[in-house]
Amino acid sequence: DIYKDKQNEIAKKLIEILDVSGNKTFLLRDMENDKDRQDRIIALYPEIQKYFAIGQLTASMNKGRIKRKWLSIVRTVLKMTNYMFKTTAVVIDHTKEKTIRTQRYTIVQLKV
C-alpha cells in the first residue's frame, strides 16, 4: 500500500491520544469523560480520510448513526493497521447503592 507509512503514523497518534502506555489498555468510562481526547481523535478524521479507504465509516459518520464517533475511528484505523481490540466488561465501583460498570479495551499489535 502506498500510504502504509502515513497510516501507521496516524495509528501511533491515536494510541498516544488514548494514552495506553504499559498495559495497552484504556477504560471506556475514562474516555467518555475526557472530551478533549475525544475531540483530538475526531480532529484527525480529515487526515484519516486521505490515507484510508473507509467508505462505510464515512457514510455512518455523516449520518450521525454512530454514538461514539471517536471509538469508531479508533477501532477502524487500528484494525486496518494490524491492531486488535479485546473488550472486557469490568466493575470499577461497587457499593450497596450502585454498581458502576464499563468496558476495558486492550490494544494488541498483530504480527505481520
Secondary structure as GFF3:
##gff-version 3
##sequence-region A 1 112
A	DSSP	alpha_helix	4	18	.	.	.	ID=ss1
A	DSSP	beta_strand	25	27	.	.	.	ID=ss2
A	DSSP	alpha_helix	28	32	.	.	.	ID=ss3
A	DSSP	alpha_helix	35	43	.	.	.	ID=ss4
A	DSSP	alpha_helix	45	51	.	.	.	ID=ss5
A	DSSP	alpha_helix	55	63	.	.	.	ID=ss6
A	DSSP	alpha_helix	69	80	.	.	.	ID=ss7
A	DSSP	beta_strand	83	94	.	.	.	ID=ss8
A	DSSP	beta_strand	99	109	.	.	.	ID=ss9
###
